[in-house]
Amino acid sequence: MDLQLAGRAALVTGSSGGIGAAVAALLAAEGCDVLVHGRNAAAAEEVTRRAAEHGVRADVVLGDLGEPDGAERVAAAARDFGVHILVNNAGPFAEHDWDGVRDAHWRAAFEGNVLSAARVTQALLPSLRAHGWGRVINVGSRAVRTPLPNMVEYSAAKAAVVNMTTSLAQHLAGTGITANCVSPGVIETPSMRRMFEERGEPVAEGAAQYAPNPVGRLGRAEDIAGAVLYLASPLADYVNGIELRVDGGITGTP
């Protein structure tokens, strides 16, 4: 199926690795130009190199979105790149419960997950409006619906991301720009694989214990990327203001 993304341009924040890198790779495979963002130059350049192998324009922008100046630099690079699609994927997480969480942790969670996305989005809206078509896709978390007691500030920040997405969709009515959110479940990472290996458990068996869900496995970065690409495409013109959970059905599972 042609997702009609060829010739368009996207900024994927936090795309030097993990879910963001998978999104950038899949966008490039569909013919979409990609601006890769991160703070590790070598990692971002490697993602960019792989994207360029698909014959698209690919470039790197570095910057700390937790700082207003850094976010503006990234947004300026995106405007120059001609971005039509913004994927707000960057967002730190940390583990704190109600006994251990402190003011600084709350500030870091909201700065990194909410304000960073809001800054870049707000800076790009004039150029998206001028183009008359655009996509803003925020990355949430399964913690939005099932807040995690060991990630209290992260869960709250991601809930704010979903709320922000809904208000943005309403704000952009009639502009040709949609705003949606994808909320991943538990995603398999190298560190998680190592954890299971150290326990002497195969990953499939570990997933059944660590994150039981009807699909019966951990999520993969490519699972999230596929959902993002659909929402980024013109095929999703009538999808707006939603939170799409990509979690194997773990939300609501006893």
C-alpha positions, 0 to 999 in steps of 0.5 A: 500500500502506498502511504502517499508520503513520498516527497513530504518531509518530517522531523522526528525528535529523539530519533537517534535511537529506539522508537524514534530511529525506527520511525525515521527509518520507516518514513524514509522507506516510504520516500519521506525526507527525514530530519533526525534529531538527537543529542548524540551526533554520532548516533544521529548521523548513523540513523541519517546515513541509513535513511539516505540509503532510500534515496531521500533527503536526510539531515541531522539537527542536534539540540536539547529540547528541554531548553527554550533556545535548543527547541527554537534551533531545532524548530528553525532547522525544521522550517528550513528543511520544509517539514510537514510532519512533526513527530514529538517522540523525545521524552525522558523517563525515570522511576520514582514512587510517591515516597521518593519523587521530588520537585526536581523530578516533576519539573524534569518530567514535564520539561522533557515530555510536555514543554519540549513538545509544546515548544517545537509544535508552537514554533512550527505551526505558522509554517504548517498553516502556511502549507495548508497540510500537516501532521503533529504526532505526539508519543504518549505511553500506556502509563496514561491509562494505567499510571505506574506507581513507580513512575508517578511523574512520568505517568502524569506528564504523559497524560498531559501530552494526551490532553495537549494533543486533544486541545491542539486538534481542536485549535487547528480545526479547518487548517488541514493539520491534524494532531494525534497521539500514539501510546506505546506499551512495554517496548523491547530494548537491548537493556530489557533483553539483557535483563532477561538473559541475566535471569536466564529467561528467554525473552518470550517467557520474560515478556509473559511475566513482565508485561502480560498482554493478549498478543503474548510478547513485548512490543517492538520499535517497529510496531510503534513506527507503523502506527505513527506512519499511518497517522502521518499519512494522507490516508489518516485525514479523518483521524484527529485528536485521538490516542492510539494505544499500541500496547498488545492489549495490556491496557485493561488486562488483569 
